[in-house]
Amino acid sequence: MSGAPRIDVGRLGATDRIGAGGQGIVYGLPDVRVEGVGAVVFKEFKATALVHLDTGVLEAMADHVAGLERSGTSDLLARCAWPLAVVVRGADVVGYLMPLVPETYSITMRRSSGTAAVRGELQHLLNPEDFLARREIRLTDRHRYELIGHVADSLVVFHRQGIVVGDLSPRNLLVSLEPETGVYFVDCDAMRLDGRTAVQQLETPGWEVRAVAPREELATPASDAHKLALVALRLLVGDQSTRDVDRLAKSVPPEVRRLIDAGVRARAQDRPAPVEWIEPLRSATSSASTKKPKRDRRRAAPTRVPAPARRATTGGPPTTAPTGRPRPRAQIVVRRPTTPRRGLRGSFLWPFDLIIVVGIVLVAIYLMIRYDPPRTPGTPRSI
């Protein structure tokens, strides 16, 4: 029998829906606090997720925290929203409690409505410098190396406790830039504990280890090592989906470049373990630039693509508005008929002249037919 705490959903008190995903709905619990943790939230599984839920593994995940020493618990809960207790409705497991994500894991960025703090999903940082500058995201190279180092360090802690992330993606990895850098993992029910998983293992599109190794087992330390390399590559390049190591800047230290190159390879045994990243990243951080992103003035006013040629409704030639200028309003042009040249065709008498000419020709033909030249006796007449 599991020693994991069980709480009936009726004891949670008031709930406030704060988010939803493919697996479940998350509710805030203003009246519930957990000793040593503080505020918590309730994730209620959707009916489709309950079909594949292994409640025994979910209980083991909650029991894992209870079995850790205080230092181990603090280290784990500082890095992820790990299941703390199983929530039941009668005898049925319907969800679990987890820590509320700390407020520091947000990013201040400019939007069309103004500057605001948004959920600090890693995906916001996997963009070019010009995008970051326009959004006023103050990400520096030093931040980048620090964040990669935090991811590697968290994976070291997880793997030592028998935990594998599996579906590591830019939406379930949150980041903090101020007052200091940090990372925080969510959707921990999808993680693997001691080789077992509570929910069906999935991979986020674009982050699949099976894109390079189709038959590789999901959610292993080797797959985590591959996705750590993808995080590093895409964060340093500023791209959501690249797998091309050649796009790394020349300023990237050779040892970091080597780790990335080895990490994205298909052969699991070639990928460096997260612990191998710690020292090279610490060294790279100490010398990394602290310059904020700057806008590319050449791209400040985006080039407009000329509109496709369109044929005028009056049947004239195709017209295209000049690039970057407002299209001129349509104009109606009235063409005046030109004055015909005078001459045979320009004179009003030319039809009568034509009749006279035709008449002369017809008379000549008639006379030629009727003409019968004198012939000698005995000569036959032509017909």
C-alpha positions in Angstrom: 0.0 0.0 0.0 1.4 3.4 -1.0 2.3 5.9 1.7 1.4 8.8 -0.6 -1.0 11.3 0.9 -4.5 11.2 -0.5 -6.9 14.1 -0.3 -10.5 14.1 -1.3 -11.4 16.7 -3.8 -14.2 17.9 -1.5 -11.7 19.1 1.1 -9.9 21.4 -1.3 -12.4 24.2 -0.8 -12.7 27.0 -3.3 -11.0 26.5 -6.7 -10.0 29.0 -9.3 -9.3 27.8 -12.8 -5.9 29.1 -13.9 -4.9 27.0 -17.0 -5.6 24.0 -19.1 -3.6 21.6 -21.3 -4.0 18.4 -23.3 -3.9 16.2 -20.1 -5.9 18.3 -17.6 -7.1 21.5 -16.0 -5.2 23.4 -13.4 -7.0 25.1 -10.5 -5.7 27.5 -7.9 -6.5 26.7 -4.3 -6.6 29.9 -2.2 -7.5 28.1 1.0 -4.8 25.3 0.8 -1.2 25.5 2.0 1.3 22.7 2.3 3.9 22.9 5.1 7.4 23.5 3.7 6.0 24.3 0.2 3.4 27.0 0.6 0.8 27.6 -2.1 -0.2 24.7 -4.2 -2.5 24.0 -7.2 -4.7 21.1 -8.2 -4.4 19.4 -11.6 -7.5 17.5 -12.5 -7.0 15.0 -15.3 -9.3 15.0 -18.3 -11.3 11.8 -18.9 -9.1 11.0 -22.0 -6.0 11.2 -19.8 -7.5 9.0 -17.0 -7.8 6.1 -19.5 -4.0 5.9 -19.7 -3.2 7.0 -16.2 -1.2 4.6 -14.0 -2.4 5.6 -10.6 0.2 3.4 -8.9 3.1 5.4 -10.5 1.4 8.8 -9.6 1.2 7.7 -6.0 4.8 6.6 -6.2 5.8 10.0 -7.4 4.0 11.7 -4.5 5.6 9.1 -2.1 9.0 9.9 -3.6 9.0 13.4 -2.1 8.0 12.0 1.3 10.9 9.6 1.2 13.5 12.2 0.5 15.5 13.9 3.1 14.7 17.5 3.6 17.7 18.7 1.5 16.7 16.4 -1.3 13.1 17.5 -1.2 14.1 21.2 -1.2 16.5 20.6 -4.1 13.8 18.8 -6.2 10.9 21.2 -5.4 13.1 24.2 -6.2 13.4 22.9 -9.8 10.0 21.5 -10.7 6.3 21.3 -9.9 6.5 17.7 -8.6 3.4 15.9 -7.5 2.9 16.2 -3.7 -0.4 14.4 -3.0 -3.0 12.4 -4.9 -6.5 13.9 -5.2 -9.4 11.4 -5.2 -13.1 11.5 -5.6 -14.4 8.7 -3.6 -12.1 5.7 -4.4 -11.0 7.1 -7.8 -7.9 9.1 -8.4 -8.7 12.3 -10.4 -5.6 14.4 -10.1 -2.8 15.6 -7.8 -1.5 18.6 -5.9 1.7 20.4 -7.0 3.5 23.5 -6.0 2.4 26.8 -7.4 4.9 28.1 -10.0 7.0 30.9 -8.4 6.2 34.4 -9.7 9.9 34.9 -10.7 9.4 32.5 -13.7 8.0 35.2 -15.9 9.4 37.4 -18.7 8.7 41.1 -19.2 8.1 41.8 -22.9 6.4 44.4 -25.1 3.3 43.5 -26.9 0.8 45.5 -29.0 -1.1 46.3 -25.9 2.0 47.4 -24.0 4.7 46.0 -21.7 3.6 43.1 -19.5 4.9 40.1 -17.6 4.1 36.8 -19.4 4.6 33.2 -18.4 8.3 32.6 -18.8 8.2 29.8 -21.4 11.6 29.0 -23.0 10.0 29.4 -26.4 10.0 33.2 -26.0 13.9 33.2 -26.0 14.4 31.0 -29.0 14.2 33.8 -31.5 16.6 36.1 -33.4 18.1 39.3 -31.9 15.8 41.6 -33.8 12.7 39.8 -32.4 14.1 40.0 -28.8 14.9 43.7 -29.2 11.5 44.6 -30.6 9.9 42.7 -27.7 12.3 44.3 -25.3 13.4 40.9 -23.9 16.7 41.7 -22.2 18.5 38.4 -23.0 22.3 38.4 -23.2 24.8 35.8 -24.1 25.7 35.4 -20.4 22.0 34.7 -19.7 22.0 32.1 -22.4 25.0 30.2 -20.9 23.6 30.5 -17.4 20.2 29.1 -18.5 21.8 26.1 -20.3 23.9 25.5 -17.1 20.7 25.5 -15.0 19.1 23.0 -17.3 22.1 20.7 -17.2 22.4 21.0 -13.4 18.6 20.2 -13.0 19.0 17.1 -15.1 21.9 16.0 -13.0 19.7 16.2 -9.9 16.8 14.5 -11.6 18.9 11.6 -12.9 20.5 11.0 -9.5 17.0 10.6 -8.0 15.9 8.2 -10.8 13.8 10.8 -12.6 13.9 11.4 -16.4 12.2 14.4 -18.0 11.3 12.8 -21.3 9.2 15.4 -23.0 11.5 18.3 -22.5 10.1 21.2 -24.6 10.1 25.0 -24.7 6.6 25.1 -23.2 7.1 22.9 -20.2 10.5 24.5 -19.3 10.1 27.9 -17.7 12.9 30.5 -17.3 13.7 33.5 -15.2 16.0 36.3 -16.1 15.6 38.7 -13.2 16.5 39.2 -10.5 18.6 36.2 -11.4 18.5 33.4 -14.0 16.8 30.1 -13.3 14.8 27.3 -14.8 11.7 25.5 -13.6 10.1 22.3 -15.0 6.3 21.8 -15.2 4.1 18.9 -16.4 6.0 16.6 -14.1 3.4 13.9 -14.2 4.8 13.1 -17.7 8.3 12.5 -16.2 9.5 9.0 -15.6 10.4 7.7 -12.1 12.6 4.6 -11.8 11.7 3.5 -15.3 7.9 3.9 -14.8 5.5 6.5 -16.1 2.1 7.7 -14.9 0.9 8.9 -18.2 1.5 8.0 -21.8 4.9 9.1 -23.1 4.7 11.8 -25.8 7.1 14.1 -27.6 6.6 17.7 -28.5 6.8 18.2 -32.3 10.2 19.5 -33.3 11.8 18.1 -30.1 11.6 14.4 -30.8 14.6 12.2 -30.1 13.1 9.8 -32.6 13.7 12.4 -35.4 17.3 11.2 -35.3 16.8 7.8 -33.8 13.4 6.4 -34.8 13.7 3.2 -32.6 15.1 4.8 -29.5 13.2 4.3 -26.2 11.5 7.5 -25.0 12.2 9.2 -21.6 15.7 7.9 -20.9 18.8 9.8 -19.7 20.1 9.6 -23.2 17.0 11.3 -24.6 17.3 14.0 -22.0 21.0 14.5 -23.1 19.8 14.9 -26.7 17.2 17.5 -25.7 19.7 19.4 -23.5 21.9 19.8 -26.7 18.8 21.0 -28.6 18.1 23.6 -25.9 21.7 24.8 -26.0 21.8 24.9 -29.8 18.5 26.7 -30.3 19.1 29.2 -27.5 22.5 30.2 -28.8 21.4 30.4 -32.4 18.0 32.1 -31.7 15.9 29.6 -33.6 12.9 27.5 -32.6 13.7 24.4 -34.7 17.3 24.2 -36.0 19.4 21.1 -35.7 22.3 22.6 -37.6 25.4 23.0 -35.4 27.2 24.9 -38.2 24.9 27.9 -37.4 26.6 28.5 -34.0 28.5 31.7 -33.9 32.3 31.6 -33.9 32.2 33.1 -30.4 30.8 29.9 -29.0 33.6 28.2 -27.0 35.0 25.0 -28.8 34.2 22.8 -25.8 30.5 24.0 -25.8 30.3 23.5 -29.5 31.7 19.9 -29.1 29.1 19.1 -26.4 26.3 20.3 -28.7 27.6 18.5 -31.7 27.8 15.2 -29.8 24.5 15.7 -28.1 22.4 16.0 -31.2 23.8 12.8 -32.7 21.7 9.7 -33.3 23.9 7.3 -31.3 22.8 7.5 -27.7 26.2 6.4 -26.4 27.9 9.4 -28.1 25.9 12.0 -26.2 27.6 13.6 -23.3 25.8 13.3 -19.9 24.5 16.5 -18.3 27.2 16.5 -15.7 29.8 16.9 -18.5 28.3 20.3 -19.4 28.7 22.0 -16.0 32.3 23.1 -16.1 32.4 24.2 -19.8 29.3 26.2 -19.3 30.6 27.8 -16.1 33.7 28.9 -18.0 31.7 30.1 -21.0 29.5 32.2 -18.7 32.4 34.0 -17.1 33.5 35.4 -20.4 30.2 35.8 -22.2 28.9 39.2 -23.4 26.3 41.1 -21.4 25.1 43.3 -24.3 21.4 43.5 -24.7 19.7 42.7 -28.0 19.7 45.5 -30.6 17.2 46.1 -33.4 18.4 45.5 -36.9 17.7 48.9 -38.5 17.7 47.3 -41.9 14.7 45.3 -40.8 13.0 48.1 -38.9 10.7 48.8 -41.8 9.9 45.4 -43.3 10.1 45.3 -47.0 6.7 45.0 -48.6 6.2 42.3 -51.2 4.8 43.9 -54.4 1.2 43.0 -55.0 0.6 40.5 -57.8 -0.1 42.1 -61.1 -3.8 42.6 -61.7 -5.5 43.2 -65.0 -7.7 46.3 -65.0 -11.4 45.9 -65.3 -11.4 48.0 -68.5 -9.2 45.4 -70.2 -6.0 47.4 -70.0 -2.5 46.0 -69.2 -1.6 44.6 -65.8 -0.9 47.2 -63.1 1.1 46.9 -59.9 1.3 49.5 -57.2 4.9 50.7 -56.4 6.5 48.9 -53.5 6.0 50.7 -50.2 3.7 53.4 -51.6 -0.1 53.7 -51.3 -1.8 52.3 -54.4 -3.2 55.2 -56.5 -6.9 55.5 -56.8 -8.4 54.2 -60.1 -8.9 56.8 -62.7 -11.3 56.7 -65.7 -9.6 57.8 -68.9 -11.8 59.0 -71.9 -10.0 58.5 -75.2 -11.0 61.0 -78.0 -11.3 59.5 -81.5 -8.5 60.7 -83.9 -9.5 62.7 -87.0 -9.2 60.4 -90.1 -6.6 61.4 -92.7 -8.1 62.8 -95.9 -7.5 61.0 -99.2 -9.2 58.3 -101.1 -10.4 56.7 -97.8 -10.7 59.9 -96.0 -13.0 61.6 -98.6 -16.8 61.3 -98.4 -16.8 60.6 -102.3 -14.7 57.4 -102.1 -17.7 55.0 -102.2 -18.9 56.5 -105.6 -15.4 56.3 -107.0 -15.3 52.6 -106.1 -18.6 52.0 -107.9 -17.2 53.6 -111.1 -14.1 51.5 -111.1 -16.0 48.3 -110.6 -18.3 49.3 -113.4 -15.4 49.8 -115.8 -13.9 46.5 -115.0 -17.2 44.7 -115.6 -17.6 46.3 -119.0 -14.1 45.4 -120.1 -14.7 41.8 -119.1 -18.0 41.6 -121.0 -16.4 43.0 -124.2 -13.5 40.6 -124.0 -16.0 37.7 -123.8 -18.1 38.9 -126.7 -15.2 39.8 -128.9 -15.0 37.3 -131.9 -11.9 37.8 -134.1 -12.2 36.9 -137.8 -11.3 33.3 -138.6 -10.3 31.5 -141.7 -12.6 29.1 -143.4 -12.6 25.6 -141.8 -11.2 26.8 -138.5 -13.3 25.6 -135.5 -14.7 28.3 -133.2 -13.5 28.4 -129.6 -16.1 28.0 -127.0 
